[in-house]
Amino acid sequence: MQIRLRERDTGTVYVVDTTARTVCADLEERGRVSLADRADLRLAERALASASEYAEYFVRAIPGTRTPDGKFFVRGALTRAEAAELAAGREVPTERAPLRLHLDFFDPDLDGRITLAENYRGWRGLGFSRFAAALKALFSALVFGGPTIRLDRIRSQRYGGTGIFDRKGRIDEARLAPYLSEFDAAGGELGFEQVFEALERHSTGGIVSRLQFRSLFAVCRRMNGDRSVVTRTQFVGLFDGSLLWLAASMPDNAGRRARWLQPASNPA
């Protein structure tokens, strides 16, 4: 498993390869690492132990989760292109943009492309009917330029207007806090209209488009027993990349879990 880890106590980001047993650390907070940034033995052993334990429980490096020992936040896997860059001695970013983490769910082999079939299976994994999943896959193809979506061509800063991300694409806890206060005051969940009102009050980039949140609300409605609410955890999951994974881990009405969670071709 090739995995990005952010240390809980220090905020330092590590890129760990549990197979090759290499650990690169962004100690200078440059936002990029290469094999020249290999961590010293003490740091490497700690990060490698946490990553290896995580790999025993998870087949994917799922953003928004933590290592079992609680020492690191998981910030996703390396894509195939990033793994090749790192192996060639070049630098790779320590953090993938939030939109990329969101779209990684639909790219199980992490090859940087979402085929029409992958797109469809992703929506099915989130609980949408065959018809609804097909419509969403076709709509995505129309919006993003074809049946195979190239992630490097997507420039949208989706959800960027909320003001929750800092300049490095990380969640800014101070900016997130007012939103979470709204959830806390309401007992941990807000109705859809209340979420929009909170976004309009606290966003730094103007009013956030309602269109951007339609799929979020549909996913949350299924997760919450057909109630039109968003929980505190689900709202955070939209930004840390974990929401779609949480939704797909839920069994369907027949008690089956999404096979999409464990693609045989996944290199991570």
C-alpha positions as CSV (number, residue, x, y, z in Angstrom):
1,M,0.0,0.0,0.0
2,Q,1.2,3.5,-0.9
3,I,-0.4,5.9,1.5
4,R,-0.3,9.5,2.6
5,L,-0.4,10.1,6.3
6,R,-0.6,13.3,8.3
7,E,0.7,13.0,11.8
8,R,-2.0,14.0,14.4
9,D,0.3,15.8,16.8
10,T,2.7,17.6,14.5
11,G,0.8,17.9,11.2
12,T,3.8,16.4,9.3
13,V,2.9,14.6,6.2
14,Y,4.5,11.2,5.2
15,V,4.3,9.3,2.0
16,V,4.7,5.6,2.9
17,D,5.1,2.5,0.8
18,T,4.5,-0.5,3.0
19,T,5.8,-2.9,0.4
20,A,9.0,-1.2,-0.5
21,R,9.2,0.0,3.2
22,T,10.1,3.5,2.3
23,V,9.0,6.6,4.2
24,C,9.3,10.1,2.8
25,A,8.6,13.0,5.2
26,D,7.7,16.6,4.4
27,L,9.5,18.0,7.4
28,E,10.0,21.5,5.8
29,E,6.3,21.7,4.9
30,R,7.1,22.3,1.2
31,G,4.0,20.4,0.1
32,R,6.0,18.0,-1.9
33,V,8.4,15.0,-1.3
34,S,10.7,12.8,-3.2
35,L,12.9,9.9,-2.3
36,A,15.5,12.5,-1.2
37,D,13.2,13.3,1.7
38,R,13.4,9.9,3.3
39,A,12.7,10.1,7.0
40,D,15.3,9.2,9.6
41,L,15.0,5.8,11.2
42,R,13.0,6.8,14.3
43,L,10.3,8.7,12.2
44,A,10.3,6.1,9.5
45,E,9.7,3.2,11.9
46,R,6.7,4.9,13.5
47,A,5.0,5.9,10.3
48,L,5.7,2.5,8.7
49,A,4.3,0.6,11.7
50,S,1.1,2.7,11.6
51,A,0.7,2.3,7.8
52,S,1.3,-1.4,7.9
53,E,-1.3,-1.9,10.6
54,Y,-3.7,0.2,8.6
55,A,-3.1,-2.0,5.5
56,E,-4.1,-5.1,7.6
57,Y,-7.6,-3.6,8.0
58,F,-8.2,-1.6,4.7
59,V,-7.7,-2.5,1.1
60,R,-7.8,1.2,0.1
61,A,-6.2,4.2,1.7
62,I,-9.4,6.0,2.5
63,P,-9.2,9.8,3.2
64,G,-10.8,10.9,6.4
65,T,-9.9,7.7,8.3
66,R,-7.2,7.2,10.9
67,T,-4.6,4.6,11.4
68,P,-5.7,2.0,14.1
69,D,-3.2,3.5,16.6
70,G,-4.8,6.9,16.2
71,K,-1.4,8.6,15.4
72,F,-2.1,9.5,11.8
73,F,-4.8,10.9,9.6
74,V,-5.1,9.1,6.3
75,R,-5.0,11.4,3.3
76,G,-5.5,8.9,0.5
77,A,-3.3,6.8,-1.8
78,L,-0.8,7.6,-4.4
79,T,-2.1,7.4,-8.0
80,R,-0.3,5.3,-10.5
81,A,1.2,8.4,-12.1
82,E,2.4,9.7,-8.7
83,A,3.9,6.3,-7.8
84,A,5.8,6.3,-11.1
85,E,7.0,9.8,-10.5
86,L,8.2,9.0,-7.0
87,A,10.0,5.8,-8.1
88,A,11.8,7.8,-10.8
89,G,13.2,10.2,-8.2
90,R,10.8,13.1,-8.8
91,E,8.6,14.9,-6.4
92,V,5.0,14.2,-5.7
93,P,2.5,16.4,-3.8
94,T,1.9,15.5,-0.1
95,E,-1.8,16.4,-0.4
96,R,-4.2,15.8,-3.2
97,A,-6.8,18.6,-3.8
98,P,-10.1,17.9,-2.1
99,L,-11.9,17.5,-5.5
100,R,-9.3,14.9,-6.5
101,L,-9.9,12.9,-3.2
102,H,-13.6,13.1,-3.9
103,L,-13.2,11.8,-7.5
104,D,-10.8,9.0,-6.5
105,F,-13.8,7.1,-5.3
106,F,-14.8,6.7,-8.9
107,D,-11.3,5.8,-10.1
108,P,-10.7,2.4,-8.3
109,D,-7.4,1.6,-10.2
110,L,-6.1,5.2,-9.7
111,D,-5.1,5.5,-13.3
112,G,-6.3,9.1,-13.5
113,R,-9.3,8.2,-15.7
114,I,-12.9,7.5,-14.9
115,T,-14.5,5.3,-17.5
116,L,-18.3,5.3,-18.1
117,A,-18.5,1.8,-16.5
118,E,-16.5,3.0,-13.4
119,N,-18.7,6.1,-13.1
120,Y,-21.8,4.0,-13.2
121,R,-20.5,1.4,-10.7
122,G,-19.5,4.2,-8.4
123,W,-23.0,5.6,-8.3
124,R,-24.5,2.2,-7.9
125,G,-22.1,1.7,-4.9
126,L,-23.6,4.8,-3.4
127,G,-27.1,3.2,-3.4
128,F,-28.5,4.8,-6.6
129,S,-30.9,2.7,-8.7
130,R,-29.6,1.4,-12.1
131,F,-31.6,4.1,-13.9
132,A,-30.4,6.9,-11.6
133,A,-26.8,5.7,-11.7
134,A,-26.9,5.5,-15.5
135,L,-28.3,9.1,-15.7
136,K,-25.6,10.4,-13.4
137,A,-22.8,8.7,-15.3
138,L,-24.1,10.0,-18.6
139,F,-24.5,13.5,-17.2
140,S,-20.9,13.4,-15.9
141,A,-19.8,12.4,-19.4
142,L,-21.6,15.3,-21.0
143,V,-20.3,17.8,-18.4
144,F,-16.7,16.6,-18.4
145,G,-16.2,16.0,-22.1
146,G,-16.7,12.3,-22.9
147,P,-17.3,8.8,-21.7
148,T,-13.8,8.6,-20.2
149,I,-13.1,11.5,-17.8
150,R,-9.5,12.6,-17.6
151,L,-9.0,13.9,-14.0
152,D,-6.1,16.1,-15.0
153,R,-8.5,18.1,-17.2
154,I,-10.9,18.9,-14.4
155,R,-10.1,22.4,-13.1
156,S,-13.2,23.1,-11.1
157,Q,-12.7,24.1,-7.5
158,R,-15.8,22.4,-6.3
159,Y,-16.9,23.5,-2.8
160,G,-14.1,26.0,-2.8
161,G,-16.5,28.9,-2.1
162,T,-17.2,27.6,1.4
163,G,-13.8,29.0,2.6
164,I,-13.1,25.8,4.4
165,F,-9.8,25.0,2.5
166,D,-6.6,26.8,3.0
167,R,-4.1,27.7,0.2
168,K,-2.6,24.3,0.3
169,G,-5.9,22.6,-0.1
170,R,-6.1,21.4,3.5
171,I,-9.1,21.8,5.8
172,D,-8.7,25.1,7.8
173,E,-10.0,24.1,11.2
174,A,-10.7,27.8,12.1
175,R,-12.9,28.2,9.0
176,L,-14.6,24.9,9.6
177,A,-15.5,25.7,13.2
178,P,-18.4,28.1,12.5
179,Y,-20.1,25.4,10.4
180,L,-19.6,22.8,13.1
181,S,-21.0,25.2,15.7
182,E,-24.2,25.3,13.7
183,F,-24.4,21.5,13.8
184,D,-23.6,21.3,17.5
185,A,-26.3,23.9,18.4
186,A,-28.8,21.8,16.4
187,G,-27.9,18.6,18.1
188,G,-25.5,17.2,15.5
189,E,-27.6,17.5,12.3
190,L,-29.1,20.1,10.0
191,G,-31.9,20.0,7.4
192,F,-30.9,20.6,3.8
193,E,-32.2,24.2,3.9
194,Q,-30.4,24.9,7.1
195,V,-27.1,23.7,5.5
196,F,-27.6,26.2,2.7
197,E,-28.3,29.0,5.2
198,A,-25.1,28.1,7.1
199,L,-23.1,28.1,3.8
200,E,-24.5,31.5,2.9
201,R,-23.6,32.9,6.3
202,H,-20.0,31.5,6.6
203,S,-18.7,31.1,3.0
204,T,-15.9,33.4,2.0
205,G,-16.4,33.2,-1.7
206,G,-20.0,34.2,-2.0
207,I,-23.1,32.0,-2.0
208,V,-22.3,28.4,-2.8
209,S,-24.2,26.9,-5.7
210,R,-27.0,24.6,-4.7
211,L,-26.3,22.4,-7.7
212,Q,-23.0,21.4,-6.1
213,F,-24.7,19.9,-3.1
214,R,-27.5,17.9,-4.8
215,S,-25.6,14.7,-4.9
216,L,-24.4,15.2,-1.4
217,F,-28.0,15.6,-0.1
218,A,-29.1,12.5,-2.1
219,V,-26.3,10.4,-0.5
220,C,-27.1,11.8,3.0
221,R,-30.8,11.1,2.6
222,R,-30.0,7.4,2.0
223,M,-27.5,7.2,4.8
224,N,-30.0,8.8,7.2
225,G,-33.0,6.6,6.6
226,D,-34.7,8.8,4.0
227,R,-34.6,11.8,6.3
228,S,-33.6,15.1,4.6
229,V,-30.8,15.9,7.0
230,V,-27.0,16.1,7.0
231,T,-25.1,15.1,10.1
232,R,-22.0,16.8,11.5
233,T,-19.8,13.8,10.4
234,Q,-21.2,13.7,6.9
235,F,-20.6,17.4,6.4
236,V,-17.0,17.1,7.4
237,G,-16.8,13.9,5.2
238,L,-17.6,16.0,2.2
239,F,-14.4,18.0,2.6
240,D,-12.0,15.4,4.0
241,G,-12.9,12.9,1.3
242,S,-14.5,10.2,3.4
243,L,-18.2,10.8,2.8
244,L,-18.6,8.6,-0.3
245,W,-16.6,5.8,1.3
246,L,-18.9,6.0,4.3
247,A,-22.0,5.8,2.1
248,A,-20.7,2.9,0.0
249,S,-19.8,0.9,3.1
250,M,-23.5,0.8,4.1
251,P,-25.3,-2.5,3.1
252,D,-28.2,-2.2,0.7
253,N,-31.7,-3.4,1.4
254,A,-30.6,-7.0,0.9
255,G,-27.7,-6.7,3.3
256,R,-25.0,-6.6,0.6
257,R,-22.1,-4.2,0.7
258,A,-20.8,-2.5,-2.4
259,R,-18.2,-4.7,-4.2
260,W,-16.9,-1.4,-5.5
261,L,-15.0,-1.0,-2.2
262,Q,-12.6,-3.9,-3.1
263,P,-11.7,-3.7,-6.7
264,A,-9.3,-6.5,-7.6
265,S,-7.3,-4.3,-9.9
266,N,-6.6,-1.7,-7.2
267,P,-2.8,-1.2,-6.9
268,A,-2.9,0.6,-3.5
